[in-house]
Amino acid sequence: MNAPREFELLAVTIQVEGRPDIAVTVPPGDLEDPDEGPVPLTPVSLKEGAEFRLRLMFRVPSRNDVQGLKFIDEHMRQGVTVVHTETHLGDYRYGGPYEVVLPPVHLATGHLARDMYVCTGTFVDGDGRELGRVTYTLEITKDWPH
């Protein structure tokens, strides 16, 4: 018998003022294909210098409260971590959905910043247990995509 999940990630959205919200695909289960390796992610394109926020929606489906929840956000470029932030989200009781909008992230500018970044957001409880994870690819471009 499977134990009930303590945390369920429902949606991740990238918000940029004056632009439509961009939904980040939250795939169920693992991002690995046993025969092909990692599943390629469709990049989210943002203009250099833009400021964006992540909106997270989740729920706590088990009767166990989640205490000390934090979101660890890492952006990697060519295998090197260039951004690492930890945001404490607090304690959550059974139920939801809960919605949290994280502080803004300012993208770098210049031709050296224009590249693909693999971004991983990890939800960790106060005991250091990983409860959920989302991975997406961010492309910084010179102009807004059409």
N, CA, C and O atoms as CSV, one atom per row, in Angstrom:
chain,resi,resn,atom,element,x,y,z
A,1,MET,N,N,0.843,-1.185,0.000
A,1,MET,CA,C,0.000,0.000,0.000
A,1,MET,C,C,0.891,1.252,0.000
A,1,MET,O,O,1.825,1.355,0.796
A,2,ASN,N,N,0.599,2.180,-0.881
A,2,ASN,CA,C,1.383,3.410,-0.984
A,2,ASN,C,C,0.965,4.394,0.103
A,2,ASN,O,O,-0.220,4.546,0.399
A,3,ALA,N,N,1.956,5.057,0.692
A,3,ALA,CA,C,1.676,6.096,1.669
A,3,ALA,C,C,1.125,7.317,0.940
A,3,ALA,O,O,1.518,7.586,-0.195
A,4,PRO,N,N,0.216,8.061,1.582
A,4,PRO,CA,C,-0.312,9.252,0.913
A,4,PRO,C,C,0.782,10.298,0.732
A,4,PRO,O,O,1.666,10.455,1.575
A,5,ARG,N,N,0.700,11.003,-0.381
A,5,ARG,CA,C,1.673,12.063,-0.662
A,5,ARG,C,C,1.435,13.216,0.299
A,5,ARG,O,O,0.297,13.530,0.647
A,6,GLU,N,N,2.531,13.845,0.725
A,6,GLU,CA,C,2.432,14.964,1.654
A,6,GLU,C,C,2.305,16.303,0.945
A,6,GLU,O,O,1.942,17.307,1.558
A,7,PHE,N,N,2.609,16.314,-0.360
A,7,PHE,CA,C,2.683,17.570,-1.091
A,7,PHE,C,C,2.376,17.295,-2.549
A,7,PHE,O,O,2.848,16.304,-3.107
A,8,GLU,N,N,1.594,18.157,-3.169
A,8,GLU,CA,C,1.280,18.005,-4.593
A,8,GLU,C,C,1.420,19.355,-5.284
A,8,GLU,O,O,0.692,20.298,-4.973
A,9,LEU,N,N,2.353,19.442,-6.217
A,9,LEU,CA,C,2.548,20.661,-6.999
A,9,LEU,C,C,1.505,20.682,-8.106
A,9,LEU,O,O,1.424,19.750,-8.906
A,10,LEU,N,N,0.706,21.746,-8.155
A,10,LEU,CA,C,-0.385,21.839,-9.131
A,10,LEU,C,C,-0.012,22.669,-10.352
A,10,LEU,O,O,-0.352,22.303,-11.477
A,11,ALA,N,N,0.686,23.787,-10.142
A,11,ALA,CA,C,1.008,24.666,-11.271
A,11,ALA,C,C,2.163,25.585,-10.921
A,11,ALA,O,O,2.362,25.960,-9.765
A,12,VAL,N,N,2.919,25.937,-11.951
A,12,VAL,CA,C,3.977,26.942,-11.850
A,12,VAL,C,C,3.771,27.892,-13.024
A,12,VAL,O,O,3.652,27.465,-14.173
A,13,THR,N,N,3.731,29.175,-12.720
A,13,THR,CA,C,3.494,30.183,-13.747
A,13,THR,C,C,4.567,31.257,-13.638
A,13,THR,O,O,4.925,31.680,-12.539
A,14,ILE,N,N,5.078,31.694,-14.789
A,14,ILE,CA,C,6.018,32.809,-14.831
A,14,ILE,C,C,5.211,34.066,-15.146
A,14,ILE,O,O,4.483,34.123,-16.137
A,15,GLN,N,N,5.355,35.070,-14.282
A,15,GLN,CA,C,4.622,36.321,-14.444
A,15,GLN,C,C,5.602,37.451,-14.741
A,15,GLN,O,O,6.570,37.665,-14.012
A,16,VAL,N,N,5.327,38.169,-15.828
A,16,VAL,CA,C,6.095,39.347,-16.204
A,16,VAL,C,C,5.087,40.472,-16.386
A,16,VAL,O,O,4.122,40.329,-17.136
A,17,GLU,N,N,5.308,41.590,-15.704
A,17,GLU,CA,C,4.373,42.703,-15.785
A,17,GLU,C,C,4.199,43.163,-17.230
A,17,GLU,O,O,5.180,43.381,-17.942
A,18,GLY,N,N,2.944,43.309,-17.660
A,18,GLY,CA,C,2.638,43.770,-19.005
A,18,GLY,C,C,2.664,42.675,-20.062
A,18,GLY,O,O,2.435,42.956,-21.238
A,19,ARG,N,N,2.935,41.435,-19.673
A,19,ARG,CA,C,2.986,40.300,-20.609
A,19,ARG,C,C,2.030,39.228,-20.109
A,19,ARG,O,O,1.736,39.174,-18.915
A,20,PRO,N,N,1.538,38.368,-21.007
A,20,PRO,CA,C,0.681,37.267,-20.544
A,20,PRO,C,C,1.487,36.289,-19.684
A,20,PRO,O,O,2.676,36.069,-19.916
A,21,ASP,N,N,0.818,35.715,-18.695
A,21,ASP,CA,C,1.458,34.705,-17.851
A,21,ASP,C,C,1.866,33.512,-18.700
A,21,ASP,O,O,1.195,33.176,-19.676
A,22,ILE,N,N,2.968,32.875,-18.323
A,22,ILE,CA,C,3.485,31.711,-19.039
A,22,ILE,C,C,3.415,30.513,-18.110
A,22,ILE,O,O,4.059,30.493,-17.061
A,23,ALA,N,N,2.630,29.513,-18.498
A,23,ALA,CA,C,2.515,28.297,-17.690
A,23,ALA,C,C,3.733,27.418,-17.939
A,23,ALA,O,O,4.107,27.164,-19.084
A,24,VAL,N,N,4.342,26.959,-16.860
A,24,VAL,CA,C,5.458,26.020,-16.947
A,24,VAL,C,C,4.869,24.624,-16.829
A,24,VAL,O,O,4.084,24.357,-15.920
A,25,THR,N,N,5.236,23.743,-17.731
A,25,THR,CA,C,4.723,22.383,-17.700
A,25,THR,C,C,5.223,21.682,-16.449
A,25,THR,O,O,6.425,21.644,-16.184
A,26,VAL,N,N,4.292,21.129,-15.684
A,26,VAL,CA,C,4.636,20.360,-14.491
A,26,VAL,C,C,4.335,18.904,-14.821
A,26,VAL,O,O,3.210,18.440,-14.633
A,27,PRO,N,N,5.348,18.178,-15.318
A,27,PRO,CA,C,5.086,16.803,-15.724
A,27,PRO,C,C,4.880,15.905,-14.514
A,27,PRO,O,O,5.546,16.068,-13.491
A,28,PRO,N,N,3.948,14.948,-14.633
A,28,PRO,CA,C,3.786,13.996,-13.539
A,28,PRO,C,C,4.962,13.029,-13.529
A,28,PRO,O,O,5.440,12.609,-14.583
A,29,GLY,N,N,5.421,12.681,-12.343
A,29,GLY,CA,C,6.460,11.651,-12.234
A,29,GLY,C,C,7.822,12.131,-12.664
A,29,GLY,O,O,8.173,13.299,-12.494
A,30,ASP,N,N,8.586,11.216,-13.224
A,30,ASP,CA,C,9.995,11.430,-13.518
A,30,ASP,C,C,10.176,12.067,-14.893
A,30,ASP,O,O,9.364,11.859,-15.794
A,31,LEU,N,N,11.242,12.842,-15.046
A,31,LEU,CA,C,11.564,13.456,-16.324
A,31,LEU,C,C,12.519,12.609,-17.140
A,31,LEU,O,O,13.036,13.073,-18.156
A,32,GLU,N,N,12.765,11.380,-16.721
A,32,GLU,CA,C,13.680,10.486,-17.426
A,32,GLU,C,C,12.895,9.458,-18.229
A,32,GLU,O,O,11.973,8.832,-17.707
A,33,ASP,N,N,13.251,9.285,-19.476
A,33,ASP,CA,C,12.738,8.200,-20.298
A,33,ASP,C,C,13.766,7.077,-20.174
A,33,ASP,O,O,14.938,7.299,-20.482
A,34,PRO,N,N,13.367,5.869,-19.732
A,34,PRO,CA,C,14.353,4.823,-19.500
A,34,PRO,C,C,15.194,4.478,-20.722
A,34,PRO,O,O,16.338,4.047,-20.576
A,35,ASP,N,N,14.653,4.658,-21.924
A,35,ASP,CA,C,15.387,4.311,-23.136
A,35,ASP,C,C,16.148,5.489,-23.732
A,35,ASP,O,O,17.190,5.296,-24.359
A,36,GLU,N,N,15.646,6.696,-23.545
A,36,GLU,CA,C,16.202,7.862,-24.234
A,36,GLU,C,C,16.941,8.832,-23.319
A,36,GLU,O,O,17.614,9.732,-23.821
A,37,GLY,N,N,16.844,8.687,-22.001
A,37,GLY,CA,C,17.485,9.625,-21.086
A,37,GLY,C,C,16.548,10.772,-20.741
A,37,GLY,O,O,15.330,10.595,-20.766
A,38,PRO,N,N,17.097,11.965,-20.413
A,38,PRO,CA,C,16.255,13.085,-19.999
A,38,PRO,C,C,15.285,13.520,-21.096
A,38,PRO,O,O,15.635,13.570,-22.275
A,39,VAL,N,N,14.060,13.833,-20.677
A,39,VAL,CA,C,13.048,14.331,-21.601
A,39,VAL,C,C,13.360,15.802,-21.897
A,39,VAL,O,O,13.515,16.584,-20.959
A,40,PRO,N,N,13.458,16.208,-23.186
A,40,PRO,CA,C,13.760,17.614,-23.487
A,40,PRO,C,C,12.606,18.515,-23.057
A,40,PRO,O,O,11.438,18.156,-23.201
A,41,LEU,N,N,12.945,19.684,-22.530
A,41,LEU,CA,C,11.954,20.636,-22.065
A,41,LEU,C,C,11.836,21.775,-23.064
A,41,LEU,O,O,12.847,22.254,-23.579
A,42,THR,N,N,10.615,22.215,-23.343
A,42,THR,CA,C,10.389,23.353,-24.220
A,42,THR,C,C,10.819,24.616,-23.480
A,42,THR,O,O,10.332,24.870,-22.378
A,43,PRO,N,N,11.716,25.412,-24.052
A,43,PRO,CA,C,12.202,26.592,-23.319
A,43,PRO,C,C,11.151,27.688,-23.215
A,43,PRO,O,O,10.312,27.867,-24.098
A,44,VAL,N,N,11.226,28.416,-22.102
A,44,VAL,CA,C,10.437,29.623,-21.897
A,44,VAL,C,C,11.364,30.772,-22.249
A,44,VAL,O,O,12.432,30.905,-21.651
A,45,SER,N,N,10.974,31.613,-23.216
A,45,SER,CA,C,11.829,32.709,-23.675
A,45,SER,C,C,11.439,34.017,-22.998
A,45,SER,O,O,10.269,34.401,-22.993
A,46,LEU,N,N,12.427,34.691,-22.431
A,46,LEU,CA,C,12.238,35.995,-21.805
A,46,LEU,C,C,13.312,36.947,-22.312
A,46,LEU,O,O,14.423,36.532,-22.640
A,47,LYS,N,N,12.966,38.226,-22.372
A,47,LYS,CA,C,13.899,39.254,-22.840
A,47,LYS,C,C,14.930,39.548,-21.757
A,47,LYS,O,O,14.612,39.592,-20.569
A,48,GLU,N,N,16.171,39.748,-22.192
A,48,GLU,CA,C,17.229,40.097,-21.246
A,48,GLU,C,C,16.813,41.321,-20.434
A,48,GLU,O,O,16.150,42.218,-20.955
A,49,GLY,N,N,17.198,41.359,-19.176
A,49,GLY,CA,C,16.883,42.488,-18.308
A,49,GLY,C,C,15.476,42.476,-17.733
A,49,GLY,O,O,15.144,43.323,-16.904
A,50,ALA,N,N,14.642,41.530,-18.160
A,50,ALA,CA,C,13.260,41.475,-17.670
A,50,ALA,C,C,13.239,41.082,-16.191
A,50,ALA,O,O,14.174,40.475,-15.669
A,51,GLU,N,N,12.157,41.445,-15.555
A,51,GLU,CA,C,11.920,41.047,-14.170
A,51,GLU,C,C,10.722,40.099,-14.183
A,51,GLU,O,O,9.677,40.423,-14.748
A,52,PHE,N,N,10.873,38.935,-13.562
A,52,PHE,CA,C,9.757,38.001,-13.522
A,52,PHE,C,C,9.579,37.439,-12.128
A,52,PHE,O,O,10.480,37.493,-11.290
A,53,ARG,N,N,8.398,36.900,-11.903
A,53,ARG,CA,C,8.067,36.251,-10.631
A,53,ARG,C,C,7.528,34.856,-10.938
A,53,ARG,O,O,6.883,34.638,-11.964
A,54,LEU,N,N,7.800,33.927,-10.042
A,54,LEU,CA,C,7.191,32.601,-10.135
A,54,LEU,C,C,5.967,32.564,-9.234
A,54,LEU,O,O,6.025,32.971,-8.074
A,55,ARG,N,N,4.855,32.070,-9.780
A,55,ARG,CA,C,3.641,31.837,-8.991
A,55,ARG,C,C,3.518,30.328,-8.839
A,55,ARG,O,O,3.473,29.600,-9.830
A,56,LEU,N,N,3.464,29.867,-7.609
A,56,LEU,CA,C,3.406,28.441,-7.309
A,56,LEU,C,C,2.040,28.097,-6.742
A,56,LEU,O,O,1.529,28.793,-5.865
A,57,MET,N,N,1.455,27.023,-7.246
A,57,MET,CA,C,0.193,26.517,-6.687
A,57,MET,C,C,0.420,25.074,-6.269
A,57,MET,O,O,0.948,24.269,-7.036
A,58,PHE,N,N,0.016,24.757,-5.044
A,58,PHE,CA,C,0.208,23.414,-4.519
A,58,PHE,C,C,-0.866,23.114,-3.485
A,58,PHE,O,O,-1.615,23.994,-3.060
A,59,ARG,N,N,-0.918,21.857,-3.095
A,59,ARG,CA,C,-1.840,21.470,-2.031
A,59,ARG,C,C,-1.165,20.433,-1.147
A,59,ARG,O,O,-0.163,19.825,-1.522
A,60,VAL,N,N,-1.731,20.251,0.020
A,60,VAL,CA,C,-1.250,19.259,0.976
A,60,VAL,C,C,-2.342,18.203,1.073
A,60,VAL,O,O,-3.305,18.385,1.818
A,61,PRO,N,N,-2.210,17.086,0.324
A,61,PRO,CA,C,-3.297,16.107,0.250
A,61,PRO,C,C,-3.386,15.152,1.437
A,61,PRO,O,O,-4.423,14.518,1.632
A,62,SER,N,N,-2.327,15.037,2.230
A,62,SER,CA,C,-2.391,14.112,3.367
A,62,SER,C,C,-2.764,14.888,4.625
A,62,SER,O,O,-2.736,16.118,4.636
A,63,ARG,N,N,-3.102,14.183,5.649
A,63,ARG,CA,C,-3.484,14.821,6.916
A,63,ARG,C,C,-2.263,15.319,7.692
A,63,ARG,O,O,-2.410,15.942,8.743
A,64,ASN,N,N,-1.059,15.048,7.179
A,64,ASN,CA,C,0.159,15.532,7.833
A,64,ASN,C,C,0.431,16.959,7.390
A,64,ASN,O,O,0.522,17.236,6.194
A,65,ASP,N,N,0.560,17.863,8.350
A,65,ASP,CA,C,0.904,19.242,8.015
A,65,ASP,C,C,2.332,19.294,7.481
A,65,ASP,O,O,3.169,18.464,7.835
A,66,VAL,N,N,2.602,20.278,6.625
A,66,VAL,CA,C,3.958,20.503,6.128
A,66,VAL,C,C,4.498,21.715,6.877
A,66,VAL,O,O,3.946,22.812,6.797
A,67,GLN,N,N,5.587,21.494,7.604
A,67,GLN,CA,C,6.162,22.572,8.409
A,67,GLN,C,C,7.506,22.992,7.841
A,67,GLN,O,O,8.306,22.167,7.398
A,68,GLY,N,N,7.731,24.295,7.866
A,68,GLY,CA,C,9.011,24.840,7.426
A,68,GLY,C,C,9.273,24.684,5.945
A,68,GLY,O,O,10.419,24.493,5.538
A,69,LEU,N,N,8.219,24.762,5.119
A,69,LEU,CA,C,8.378,24.590,3.680
A,69,LEU,C,C,9.227,25.714,3.102
A,69,LEU,O,O,9.012,26.888,3.403
A,70,LYS,N,N,10.198,25.338,2.262
A,70,LYS,CA,C,10.972,26.341,1.546
A,70,LYS,C,C,11.110,25.908,0.092
A,70,LYS,O,O,11.015,24.725,-0.235
A,71,PHE,N,N,11.340,26.901,-0.775
A,71,PHE,CA,C,11.505,26.689,-2.202
A,71,PHE,C,C,12.932,27.072,-2.551
A,71,PHE,O,O,13.348,28.210,-2.331
A,72,ILE,N,N,13.685,26.116,-3.099
A,72,ILE,CA,C,15.069,26.354,-3.503
A,72,ILE,C,C,15.077,26.457,-5.025
A,72,ILE,O,O,14.695,25.518,-5.722
A,73,ASP,N,N,15.516,27.604,-5.529
A,73,ASP,CA,C,15.502,27.869,-6.967
A,73,ASP,C,C,16.942,27.940,-7.460
A,73,ASP,O,O,17.726,28.756,-6.977
A,74,GLU,N,N,17.293,27.080,-8.428
A,74,GLU,CA,C,18.634,27.076,-9.001
A,74,GLU,C,C,18.550,27.224,-10.513
A,74,GLU,O,O,17.750,26.558,-11.169
A,75,HIS,N,N,19.386,28.107,-11.062
A,75,HIS,CA,C,19.492,28.288,-12.512
A,75,HIS,C,C,20.905,27.887,-12.907
A,75,HIS,O,O,21.883,28.410,-12.373
A,76,MET,N,N,21.002,26.954,-13.846
A,76,MET,CA,C,22.313,26.490,-14.304
A,76,MET,C,C,22.509,26.864,-15.762
A,76,MET,O,O,21.601,26.748,-16.585
A,77,ARG,N,N,23.715,27.313,-16.057
A,77,ARG,CA,C,24.085,27.663,-17.427
A,77,ARG,C,C,25.338,26.871,-17.761
A,77,ARG,O,O,26.366,27.012,-17.097
A,78,GLN,N,N,25.253,26.049,-18.779
A,78,GLN,CA,C,26.367,25.220,-19.223
A,78,GLN,C,C,26.959,24.431,-18.057
A,78,GLN,O,O,28.177,24.302,-17.933
A,79,GLY,N,N,26.073,23.902,-17.200
A,79,GLY,CA,C,26.485,23.045,-16.094
A,79,GLY,C,C,26.970,23.763,-14.852
A,79,GLY,O,O,27.376,23.111,-13.890
A,80,VAL,N,N,26.941,25.098,-14.842
A,80,VAL,CA,C,27.408,25.872,-13.698
A,80,VAL,C,C,26.214,26.601,-13.078
A,80,VAL,O,O,25.440,27.239,-13.792
A,81,THR,N,N,26.062,26.508,-11.761
A,81,THR,CA,C,24.985,27.206,-11.068
A,81,THR,C,C,25.292,28.699,-11.036
A,81,THR,O,O,26.323,29.123,-10.513
A,82,VAL,N,N,24.367,29.502,-11.615
A,82,VAL,CA,C,24.561,30.949,-11.656
A,82,VAL,C,C,23.581,31.685,-10.742
A,82,VAL,O,O,23.796,32.851,-10.409
A,83,VAL,N,N,22.507,31.006,-10.336
A,83,VAL,CA,C,21.538,31.568,-9.397
A,83,VAL,C,C,21.174,30.474,-8.407
A,83,VAL,O,O,20.887,29.343,-8.798
A,84,HIS,N,N,21.187,30.815,-7.125
A,84,HIS,CA,C,20.724,29.896,-6.081
A,84,HIS,C,C,20.029,30.743,-5.024
A,84,HIS,O,O,20.674,31.528,-4.328
A,85,THR,N,N,18.710,30.585,-4.904
A,85,THR,CA,C,17.960,31.318,-3.887
A,85,THR,C,C,17.111,30.342,-3.100
A,85,THR,O,O,16.648,29.331,-3.629
A,86,GLU,N,N,16.911,30.655,-1.835
A,86,GLU,CA,C,16.034,29.877,-0.972
A,86,GLU,C,C,14.996,30.825,-0.400
A,86,GLU,O,O,15.338,31.848,0.193
A,87,THR,N,N,13.724,30.482,-0.580
A,87,THR,CA,C,12.629,31.295,-0.077
A,87,THR,C,C,11.823,30.465,0.908
A,87,THR,O,O,11.302,29.407,0.556
A,88,HIS,N,N,11.721,30.940,2.132
A,88,HIS,CA,C,10.940,30.234,3.140
A,88,HIS,C,C,9.467,30.561,2.923
A,88,HIS,O,O,9.076,31.728,2.888
A,89,LEU,N,N,8.660,29.519,2.779
A,89,LEU,CA,C,7.240,29.693,2.476
A,89,LEU,C,C,6.352,29.556,3.708
A,89,LEU,O,O,5.240,30.084,3.729
A,90,GLY,N,N,6.833,28.845,4.744
A,90,GLY,CA,C,6.061,28.727,5.976
A,90,GLY,C,C,5.480,27.348,6.183
A,90,GLY,O,O,5.947,26.366,5.606
A,91,ASP,N,N,4.442,27.285,7.024
A,91,ASP,CA,C,3.777,26.031,7.393
A,91,ASP,C,C,2.424,25.955,6.690
A,91,ASP,O,O,1.744,26.967,6.517
A,92,TYR,N,N,2.043,24.738,6.287
A,92,TYR,CA,C,0.786,24.543,5.570
A,92,TYR,C,C,0.054,23.338,6.128
A,92,TYR,O,O,0.652,22.296,6.394
A,93,ARG,N,N,-1.249,23.497,6.301
A,93,ARG,CA,C,-2.098,22.428,6.819
A,93,ARG,C,C,-2.714,21.649,5.661
A,93,ARG,O,O,-2.638,22.059,4.503
A,94,TYR,N,N,-3.311,20.542,5.997
A,94,TYR,CA,C,-4.051,19.724,5.034
A,94,TYR,C,C,-4.999,20.619,4.245
A,94,TYR,O,O,-5.699,21.451,4.823
A,95,GLY,N,N,-5.021,20.449,2.925
A,95,GLY,CA,C,-5.957,21.198,2.089
A,95,GLY,C,C,-5.250,21.978,1.005
A,95,GLY,O,O,-4.187,21.603,0.511
A,96,GLY,N,N,-5.883,23.071,0.661
A,96,GLY,CA,C,-5.379,23.892,-0.433
A,96,GLY,C,C,-6.446,23.967,-1.510
A,96,GLY,O,O,-7.579,23.561,-1.249
A,97,PRO,N,N,-6.160,24.450,-2.677
A,97,PRO,CA,C,-4.826,24.806,-3.137
A,97,PRO,C,C,-4.334,26.106,-2.506
A,97,PRO,O,O,-5.100,27.027,-2.223
A,98,TYR,N,N,-3.022,26.131,-2.301
A,98,TYR,CA,C,-2.335,27.307,-1.808
A,98,TYR,C,C,-1.631,27.957,-2.989
A,98,TYR,O,O,-1.171,27.275,-3.905
A,99,GLU,N,N,-1.551,29.288,-2.957
A,99,GLU,CA,C,-0.865,30.031,-4.020
A,99,GLU,C,C,0.160,30.963,-3.385
A,99,GLU,O,O,-0.154,31.708,-2.457
A,100,VAL,N,N,1.382,30.914,-3.891
A,100,VAL,CA,C,2.463,31.752,-3.395
A,100,VAL,C,C,3.123,32.415,-4.601
A,100,VAL,O,O,3.423,31.751,-5.594
A,101,VAL,N,N,3.347,33.724,-4.512
A,101,VAL,CA,C,4.087,34.445,-5.546
A,101,VAL,C,C,5.437,34.822,-4.935
A,101,VAL,O,O,5.504,35.511,-3.918
A,102,LEU,N,N,6.496,34.360,-5.571
A,102,LEU,CA,C,7.844,34.580,-5.059
A,102,LEU,C,C,8.338,35.991,-5.378
A,102,LEU,O,O,7.788,36.658,-6.255
A,103,PRO,N,N,9.369,36.446,-4.671
A,103,PRO,CA,C,9.953,37.761,-4.981
A,103,PRO,C,C,10.484,37.787,-6.415
A,103,PRO,O,O,10.777,36.741,-6.994
A,104,PRO,N,N,10.604,38.992,-6.982
A,104,PRO,CA,C,11.030,39.098,-8.386
A,104,PRO,C,C,12.468,38.643,-8.605
A,104,PRO,O,O,13.321,38.748,-7.724
A,105,VAL,N,N,12.705,38.132,-9.815
A,105,VAL,CA,C,14.033,37.756,-10.287
A,105,VAL,C,C,14.359,38.693,-11.437
A,105,VAL,O,O,13.553,38.849,-12.354
A,106,HIS,N,N,15.530,39.318,-11.401
A,106,HIS,CA,C,15.968,40.216,-12.468
A,106,HIS,C,C,16.944,39.457,-13.357
A,106,HIS,O,O,17.950,38.931,-12.879
A,107,LEU,N,N,16.643,39.402,-14.649
A,107,LEU,CA,C,17.521,38.715,-15.587
A,107,LEU,C,C,18.696,39.611,-15.972
A,107,LEU,O,O,18.571,40.834,-16.037
A,108,ALA,N,N,19.820,38.986,-16.221
A,108,ALA,CA,C,21.016,39.705,-16.655
A,108,ALA,C,C,20.810,40.283,-18.049
A,108,ALA,O,O,19.889,39.890,-18.764
A,109,THR,N,N,21.669,41.212,-18.425
A,109,THR,CA,C,21.618,41.807,-19.763
A,109,THR,C,C,22.960,41.620,-20.459
A,109,THR,O,O,23.975,41.316,-19.832
A,110,GLY,N,N,22.933,41.810,-21.767
A,110,GLY,CA,C,24.152,41.727,-22.562
A,110,GLY,C,C,24.259,40.413,-23.312
A,110,GLY,O,O,23.592,39.432,-22.983
A,111,HIS,N,N,25.104,40.414,-24.319
A,111,HIS,CA,C,25.193,39.237,-25.185
A,111,HIS,C,C,25.712,38.005,-24.444
A,111,HIS,O,O,25.405,36.882,-24.842
A,112,LEU,N,N,26.486,38.187,-23.385
A,112,LEU,CA,C,26.966,37.026,-22.632
A,112,LEU,C,C,25.869,36.360,-21.806
A,112,LEU,O,O,25.965,35.176,-21.481
A,113,ALA,N,N,24.838,37.111,-21.470
A,113,ALA,CA,C,23.731,36.548,-20.680
A,113,ALA,C,C,22.745,35.772,-21.545
A,113,ALA,O,O,21.999,34.934,-21.040
A,114,ARG,N,N,22.742,36.051,-22.844
A,114,ARG,CA,C,21.781,35.396,-23.743
A,114,ARG,C,C,22.184,33.947,-23.950
A,114,ARG,O,O,23.179,33.651,-24.612
A,115,ASP,N,N,21.403,33.059,-23.380
A,115,ASP,CA,C,21.727,31.637,-23.423
A,115,ASP,C,C,20.541,30.855,-22.874
A,115,ASP,O,O,19.504,31.420,-22.524
A,116,MET,N,N,20.724,29.546,-22.808
A,116,MET,CA,C,19.725,28.652,-22.217
A,116,MET,C,C,20.143,28.341,-20.789
A,116,MET,O,O,21.316,28.086,-20.517
A,117,TYR,N,N,19.188,28.364,-19.889
A,117,TYR,CA,C,19.407,28.071,-18.484
A,117,TYR,C,C,18.461,26.946,-18.072
A,117,TYR,O,O,17.271,26.996,-18.383
A,118,VAL,N,N,18.967,25.950,-17.389
A,118,VAL,CA,C,18.121,24.896,-16.835
A,118,VAL,C,C,17.807,25.313,-15.404
A,118,VAL,O,O,18.705,25.474,-14.578
A,119,CYS,N,N,16.524,25.485,-15.128
A,119,CYS,CA,C,16.079,25.974,-13.827
A,119,CYS,C,C,15.388,24.837,-13.077
A,119,CYS,O,O,14.543,24.135,-13.632
A,120,THR,N,N,15.753,24.672,-11.830
A,120,THR,CA,C,15.156,23.629,-11.003
A,120,THR,C,C,14.653,24.262,-9.719
A,120,THR,O,O,15.402,24.922,-8.999
A,121,GLY,N,N,13.386,24.055,-9.447
A,121,GLY,CA,C,12.792,24.508,-8.195
A,121,GLY,C,C,12.473,23.294,-7.351
A,121,GLY,O,O,11.802,22.369,-7.809
A,122,THR,N,N,12.953,23.296,-6.119
A,122,THR,CA,C,12.764,22.154,-5.228
A,122,THR,C,C,12.042,22.613,-3.968
A,122,THR,O,O,12.405,23.622,-3.364
A,123,PHE,N,N,11.020,21.865,-3.582
A,123,PHE,CA,C,10.294,22.125,-2.347
A,123,PHE,C,C,10.845,21.200,-1.271
A,123,PHE,O,O,10.883,19.983,-1.450
A,124,VAL,N,N,11.273,21.782,-0.151
A,124,VAL,CA,C,11.886,21.025,0.932
A,124,VAL,C,C,11.185,21.406,2.225
A,124,VAL,O,O,10.896,22.579,2.460
A,125,ASP,N,N,10.909,20.399,3.076
A,125,ASP,CA,C,10.272,20.702,4.359
A,125,ASP,C,C,11.331,21.037,5.407
A,125,ASP,O,O,12.529,21.008,5.125
A,126,GLY,N,N,10.880,21.351,6.603
A,126,GLY,CA,C,11.783,21.756,7.677
A,126,GLY,C,C,12.764,20.684,8.103
A,126,GLY,O,O,13.786,20.993,8.717
A,127,ASP,N,N,12.474,19.426,7.789
A,127,ASP,CA,C,13.386,18.325,8.115
A,127,ASP,C,C,14.377,18.057,6.989
A,127,ASP,O,O,15.196,17.143,7.090
A,128,GLY,N,N,14.310,18.851,5.911
A,128,GLY,CA,C,15.225,18.676,4.788
A,128,GLY,C,C,14.783,17.641,3.771
A,128,GLY,O,O,15.549,17.298,2.871
A,129,ARG,N,N,13.556,17.132,3.895
A,129,ARG,CA,C,13.043,16.143,2.936
A,129,ARG,C,C,12.510,16.856,1.696
A,129,ARG,O,O,11.784,17.845,1.798
A,130,GLU,N,N,12.880,16.339,0.523
A,130,GLU,CA,C,12.368,16.889,-0.727
A,130,GLU,C,C,10.934,16.414,-0.920
A,130,GLU,O,O,10.652,15.217,-0.888
A,131,LEU,N,N,10.026,17.380,-1.123
A,131,LEU,CA,C,8.607,17.057,-1.298
A,131,LEU,C,C,8.160,17.174,-2.750
A,131,LEU,O,O,7.209,16.505,-3.156
A,132,GLY,N,N,8.817,17.997,-3.527
A,132,GLY,CA,C,8.435,18.190,-4.916
A,132,GLY,C,C,9.526,18.935,-5.662
A,132,GLY,O,O,10.404,19.563,-5.070
A,133,ARG,N,N,9.441,18.841,-6.998
A,133,ARG,CA,C,10.471,19.467,-7.833
A,133,ARG,C,C,9.849,19.808,-9.184
A,133,ARG,O,O,9.003,19.078,-9.700
A,134,VAL,N,N,10.287,20.932,-9.740
A,134,VAL,CA,C,9.904,21.306,-11.098
A,134,VAL,C,C,11.166,21.761,-11.819
A,134,VAL,O,O,11.986,22.490,-11.261
A,135,THR,N,N,11.311,21.320,-13.071
A,135,THR,CA,C,12.457,21.700,-13.889
A,135,THR,C,C,11.933,22.303,-15.191
A,135,THR,O,O,11.015,21.768,-15.813
A,136,TYR,N,N,12.530,23.420,-15.589
A,136,TYR,CA,C,12.149,24.053,-16.852
A,136,TYR,C,C,13.386,24.697,-17.452
A,136,TYR,O,O,14.382,24.914,-16.761
A,137,THR,N,N,13.316,25.001,-18.743
A,137,THR,CA,C,14.418,25.642,-19.450
A,137,THR,C,C,14.032,27.082,-19.746
A,137,THR,O,O,12.965,27.350,-20.297
A,138,LEU,N,N,14.909,28.002,-19.376
A,138,LEU,CA,C,14.700,29.423,-19.586
A,138,LEU,C,C,15.700,29.904,-20.631
A,138,LEU,O,O,16.901,29.662,-20.510
A,139,GLU,N,N,15.198,30.584,-21.654
A,139,GLU,CA,C,16.064,31.147,-22.690
A,139,GLU,C,C,16.020,32.666,-22.579
A,139,GLU,O,O,14.952,33.272,-22.671
A,140,ILE,N,N,17.174,33.270,-22.383
A,140,ILE,CA,C,17.249,34.728,-22.344
A,140,ILE,C,C,17.599,35.188,-23.775
A,140,ILE,O,O,18.602,34.772,-24.355
A,141,THR,N,N,16.736,36.057,-24.316
A,141,THR,CA,C,16.888,36.524,-25.689
A,141,THR,C,C,17.061,38.049,-25.721
A,141,THR,O,O,16.817,38.731,-24.725
A,142,LYS,N,N,17.482,38.572,-26.875
A,142,LYS,CA,C,17.683,40.011,-27.016
A,142,LYS,C,C,16.362,40.763,-26.980
A,142,LYS,O,O,16.262,41.830,-26.374
A,143,ASP,N,N,15.342,40.197,-27.637
A,143,ASP,CA,C,14.020,40.829,-27.693
A,143,ASP,C,C,12.973,39.827,-27.242
A,143,ASP,O,O,13.240,38.632,-27.121
A,144,TRP,N,N,11.774,40.342,-26.998
A,144,TRP,CA,C,10.672,39.458,-26.629
A,144,TRP,C,C,10.323,38.558,-27.829
A,144,TRP,O,O,10.347,39.016,-28.971
A,145,PRO,N,N,10.004,37.291,-27.573
A,145,PRO,CA,C,9.572,36.431,-28.686
A,145,PRO,C,C,8.212,36.905,-29.202
A,145,PRO,O,O,7.444,37.537,-28.477
A,146,HIS,N,N,7.938,36.596,-30.435
A,146,HIS,CA,C,6.672,37.025,-31.055
A,146,HIS,C,C,5.574,36.081,-30.716
A,146,HIS,O,O,4.437,36.277,-31.146
